[in-house]
Amino acid sequence: MTTCASPLQPNEHYDLVSRAMHWLMFLLFAWIYCSAITHYLASDSTLDKWLWPFHKPVGLLLLILLVLRAGWSLLSRHLRPPSISRIAATGHGMLYALMFLIPLIGMIRQYGSGRAFSAFGVPVMDGFEGEKIQWMVDLGSNFHSLLGWTMLVLILGHVAAVIVHYWQGDAQVLQRMTRGGRKH
């Protein structure tokens, strides 16, 4: 006789909120990286002029979603599937750290530049007159892009790991984040 797990037991799949935030963030990261790659390879092109103005607002939106996602992960930690390995847990931890650090460093650079910042028409920070705060600008200039490209490599590794698991017959790794279900 099979019985469904009680609400206090871990699930084999991520819940709907976790899956929705994961895939929404995936789409926003696709936008961020398309805008960054276009800006790097085809600066001042029509595509760059269309994508780049949204790079910072989407980055802020990703930071907000990260905070919500981390909060949700803590609240639902007893219902989440366990990590499949120590390497996977380390990789996820590195991704979360970079998802926090990269926009934070970008915001520090923005503030240090003295320029105002609005996201989707909502004022986020006022600009200021006078000299730039050089250490803030330098921090962003030295690390925002570098960490961003590092995170892209980790994201591609994350995707590659899922594909390898799938090819090895372990479809459960992909299904944990693509469909709901209860542990039986």
Beta strands, then each sheet from edge to edge (+ up, - down):
strand 1: 117-119
strand 2: 122-125
sheet 1: 1+ 2-
end
